[in-house]
Amino acid sequence: MFKGKTVMITGAGKNIGKEIALDFARNGANVIVCDYNREYAEQTEKEMLQAGSEVMTAVCDVRDRAKIFEYVNCAVNRFGKIDILVNNAGGSAGLLNKLTRFADAEESTVDFVIDTNIKGTFNCTQAVLKSMIKEQSEKIINLSSIAAICGLYDRVDYSAAKAALIGMTKSLAMEVGEYNICVNCVSPGAISRDGLKLSHMTFMGEDGHGGNPKDISDTVLFLASQDFITGQNFVVDGGRTLGPGHR
Ligand SMILES: NC(=O)c1ccc[n+]([C@@H]2O[C@H](COP(=O)([O-])OP(=O)(O)OC[C@H]3O[C@@H](n4cnc5c(N)ncnc54)[C@H](O)[C@@H]3O)[C@@H](O)[C@H]2O)c1
């Protein structure tokens, strides 16, 4: 389905990003695996080569604007263009083991969360945008979270950053619509990590079942195949955000 297309996925070393990368590879795309963790990135690359895909690995932090631009240049030189960008790298203060009430949050932790989620997405998007405008008919897909919609304890900075990505998605979709570039957002609910089943979901302090990375990659690949959907936020949460009547 994506034969001849080149896709760049950030945070592709594990879990949701890895599943997206593998799914694109299985569907014939050339894939740029971007992750700041070399071991995870190389493991993804190995599995993708087995799927017969052309892979370029970019061991890079999305916060490092210069490096991201450098890797994008390399990728455009190698593949000719980048057709699809998936801004998946992101996370909360949990990545630093520093989840806490906002009253106690350190400035450096808040900066980390804002930079990883917002600046990282901005950097990667700006790095590909000029070449996408030239090519037309390209796709950008951002990973937000239902935390942006419902809020989440101990993640005020994360919820704010993910809400910013929904706003960014809409505004950018308006700006680049004339070039046939579609920009959309996917907001997962609780998704299992590292193959662990989420039997006891702690999102919003309630029990419930979580989703799998495949639920998110299916949505991302669907959006990457559509030309008439743009500026939208797709909630993929098993109904979690339906409200108090939902069980
Ligand atoms: N898992 C969930 O329940 C869930 C729910 C809602 C939203 N999300 C969002 O989905 C995305 C993926 O989530 P996940 O659970 O798979 O994450 P994860 O923490 O399991 O994996 C993230 C991957 O991104 C890489 N990464 C992190 N920061 C990076 C950076 N600055 N530069 C480059 N690579 C970086 C990590 O090395 C890792 O391989 C994130 O944006 C997350 O906020 C996840």
The ligand as an ORCA input file, in Angstrom:
! r2SCAN-3c Opt
* xyz 0 1
  N       1.361      4.511     25.772
  C       0.315      5.244     26.075
  O      -0.558      4.856     26.897
  C       0.112      6.603     25.419
  C      -1.115      7.270     25.664
  C      -1.325      8.504     25.059
  C      -0.348      9.066     24.272
  N       0.826      8.417     24.062
  C       1.839      9.065     23.206
  O       2.231      8.178     22.169
  C       3.623      8.358     21.873
  C       4.364      7.038     22.042
  O       4.103      6.529     23.318
  P       4.793      5.181     23.868
  O       4.005      4.761     25.057
  O       5.000      4.223     22.768
  O       6.194      5.775     24.364
  P       7.473      4.983     24.961
  O       8.013      5.832     26.061
  O       7.122      3.577     25.256
  O       8.488      4.979     23.718
  C       8.911      6.190     23.206
  C      10.089      5.974     22.252
  O      10.500      7.289     21.865
  C      11.883      7.463     22.135
  N      12.065      8.870     22.517
  C      11.611      9.478     23.624
  N      11.984     10.766     23.622
  C      12.689     10.972     22.486
  C      13.350     12.100     21.933
  N      13.372     13.263     22.576
  N      13.952     11.963     20.725
  C      13.952     10.771     20.071
  N      13.367      9.672     20.565
  C      12.738      9.774     21.764
  C      12.219      6.478     23.261
  O      13.597      6.097     23.238
  C      11.287      5.307     22.917
  O      11.900      4.400     22.013
  C       4.114      9.452     22.827
  O       4.058     10.690     22.172
  C       3.112      9.391     23.959
  O       3.024     10.619     24.639
  C       1.093      7.185     24.624
*
